[in-house]
Amino acid sequence: MRLGLIASLLFAAAAVGGFAIADDVFPVAIADRATGAIPMRPAQLALAGNSIREYLSPAERSRARQGGLLPAGTISLLRTSGQMRHGDYDWNEEGVPPGQITVWVDLRTQLLSVFRGGHEIGTAVIVYGADTMESPLGRFPILFKKRDYHSRSYDAPMPYSLFITDTGVALHGSPMSSRRATHGCIGLPTEFARLLFSSANTGDVVHIVRSGTKLAMAPRRR
């Protein structure tokens, strides 16, 4: 069942969404989302009892990696129930050893996952760039962190910012709505952004992809 759902995500229509850094709101067209629900990540129903995570089979890992849904080396995902909407997130590090994190952002499914040692420790619904100011695709080391950053260009707060480009693109706390869009940043529920800010370090890598398409890799920074 999980493998089938992973495969189905590769053909799900992308729902365009995002957060406006400024007070202005960009109208957003919702494609193939009559119920308002966001296309979901692999179902997490196979484990018995109250397990907090689901371990993927080799076949599932391979299929998800090929489709750009998950990074290489993924071992397990947090078990979530039902569909996630804007403002929803989950964070649970139980049983996962300390170590370097990797952040995986999928613009197609509108989900961000935080991995440590191949295990997902956090996931959230995101908002991202409008068509006229798209979020970049690629591999981006975190350049620097600012807990209480305020955008001078748009006169707007960007709490818990993790900057990934020298042009101001960051992951940061945002108001969440299916009808808002950023100027290129990745917007997160503010409490989730705080948790990510506390766990991430300069040099940790953020991958921004659009699953089901060829990843346009950004230049690697030393």
HELIX and SHEET records of a PDB file:
HELIX    1   1 ARG A    2  LEU A    9  1                                   8    
HELIX    2   2 PRO A   58  GLN A   66  1                                   9    
HELIX    3   3 ASP A  131  MET A  133  5                                   3    
HELIX    4   4 THR A  190  SER A  199  1                                  10    
SHEET    1   A 2 ARG A  53  TYR A  55  0                                        
SHEET    2   A 2 SER A  76  LEU A  78 -1                                        
SHEET    1   B 6 TYR A  89  TRP A  91  0                                        
SHEET    2   B 6 HIS A 119  VAL A 125 -1                                        
SHEET    3   B 6 LEU A 111  ARG A 116 -1                                        
SHEET    4   B 6 ILE A 101  ASP A 106 -1                                        
SHEET    5   B 6 VAL A 205  VAL A 209  1                                        
SHEET    6   B 6 GLY A 138  PRO A 141 -1                                        
SHEET    1   C 4 PHE A 144  SER A 151  0                                        
SHEET    2   C 4 ALA A 156  PHE A 163 -1                                        
SHEET    3   C 4 ALA A 170  GLY A 173 -1                                        
SHEET    4   C 4 ILE A 186  LEU A 188  1                                        
END                                                                             
